[in-house]
Amino acid sequence: MSRDHLAVRTYGAALCLYPRRFRHEYGPDLVQLLRDQLRDEPAPVVVVRSVIDLARNLDLQVVA
């Protein structure tokens, strides 16, 4: 399994944290956006940005 494929699968699973309605409406587009970003940018940059975005959107607090 490629690193990019693992990132896409993990991101897809993390989408379950969003409300069902949002997930069904935007989930496929969000996954496609991640695939596009992984194609165009280094994977670590995309993954870190995605984790930060997920935390912000879900109002999670990241404890340092």
ChimeraX attribute file (.defattr): number of C-alpha atoms within 10 A of each C-alpha:
attribute: neighborCount
match mode: 1-to-1
recipient: residues
	/A:1	5
	/A:2	7
	/A:3	11
	/A:4	18
	/A:5	12
	/A:6	11
	/A:7	20
	/A:8	18
	/A:9	12
	/A:10	11
	/A:11	19
	/A:12	17
	/A:13	10
	/A:14	12
	/A:15	19
	/A:16	13
	/A:17	11
	/A:18	14
	/A:19	10
	/A:20	12
	/A:21	9
	/A:22	11
	/A:23	16
	/A:24	13
	/A:25	10
	/A:26	12
	/A:27	18
	/A:28	13
	/A:29	12
	/A:30	15
	/A:31	17
	/A:32	12
	/A:33	12
	/A:34	21
	/A:35	17
	/A:36	11
	/A:37	15
	/A:38	20
	/A:39	12
	/A:40	10
	/A:41	10
	/A:42	11
	/A:43	17
	/A:44	13
	/A:45	11
	/A:46	18
	/A:47	18
	/A:48	11
	/A:49	12
	/A:50	15
	/A:51	13
	/A:52	13
	/A:53	12
	/A:54	17
	/A:55	13
	/A:56	12
	/A:57	10
	/A:58	12
	/A:59	9
	/A:60	10
	/A:61	8
	/A:62	8
	/A:63	4
	/A:64	3
